[in-house]
Amino acid sequence: MRNPDSDLAAMGGVPPLDTAACFAAIARRDRAADGRFVYAVRSTGVYCRPSCAARPALPKNVSFHPTCAAAEEAGFRACRRCRPNEASLGERQTEAVARACRMIDAAETPPALADLAATAGLSPYHFHRVFKQVTGVTPRAYGAARRAARAAEGLRQAGTVTEAIFDAGYGAASRFYAAAPTRLGMTPTAYRRGGEGAAIRFAVGACSLGHVLVAATETGLCAILLGDDPDALLRDLQDRFPKAVLTGGDRDFEAVVAQVVGLVEAPGMSSTLPLDIGGTAFQQRVWQALRAIPPGRTATYAEIAQAIGAPSAARAVALACGANALAVAIPCHRVVRQDGSLSGYRWGVARKRALLDRERADST
């Protein structure tokens, strides 16, 4: 039997709907299918999105339409439960979290959870859960990261360290200093002066992809750089911390380098190596999302932007990937263009392809 809705879609220039696939989507209440089509129930006169929680209708009473407008032209009205003619729940939640992030970004002092939840139109408990689901971090952690990023950005311009700390929104300098080692890997004054006085150990090892430079502060690894020229890798490290005290690694550090080389050879392997991750609050959200991509799989810049609650920030995501200095440990090699092709990689597209091939081989 022909589906009249498919015929109408075909006449309107819209690709016909796959009836079997549509029935399967509504059976599993697939949110991924929302926006692709709506289904209408003749016995109720209502149309719904595929993920609607309404009771299943008899198949003989169901028709499919490519858009809400098409369903309404056919005489159906929107379901009041799933509201198919409005933004989806996921989109509404993402926008609510984005508003909260903007509120945190603009505030001089961290907003209370209740105030953020009220802005989103949710209870504090529900808002906390949704915020973490969308961004991967709690509102408090996001606020702390944003304040620390402001302080880090201001340390190089402010007249004094204290001025930068209070300008960033810290009510007391002690709170910033307590968190500074995990945020900067060095004291605020040292960070402001290009790493002056900071102790960074480093070593260069050989691997199948050329050479790898491994550097670490007392907190953890602050750089994993790949390349063909060891001298160029060292210059890169020096440019990052021009006034830091760089020292060659000892025998114990060689064991760390060996672990990193092992990670390059088997990039899908889990690692417990401690990391000293700097970067802005946005960069850290991107990098955390990258670490959530399973080995052997890829994601597009747009998908990462969606995952961190900033769907229009695909270009900024690409810049954050380019700023990553911890190759393999933060797997920016798993991000590809929208069409699935390999985009530019800080350490060369050939290395990116090799890392992905190794992960896929290990996962089969």
Secondary structure, 3 states (H helix, E strand, C coil): CCCHHHHHHHHCCCCCCCHHHHHHHHHCCCHHHECCEEEEECCCCEEECCCCCCCCCCHHHEEEECCHHHHHHCCCEECCCCCCCCCCHHHHHHHHHHHHHHHHHHCCCCCCHHHHHHHHCCCHHHHHHHHHHHHCCCHHHHHHHHHHHHHHHHHCCCCCHHHHHHHCCCCCHHHHHHHHHHHHCCCHHHHHCCCCCCEEEEEEEEECCEEEEEEECCCCEEEEEEECCHHHHHHHHHHHCCCCEEEECCHHHHHHHHHHHHHHHCCCCCCCCCECCCCCHHHHHHHHHHHCCCCCCCEEHHHHHHHCCCCCCHHHHHHHHHHCCECCCCCHHHEECCCCCCCCCCCCHHHHHHHHHHHHHHHC
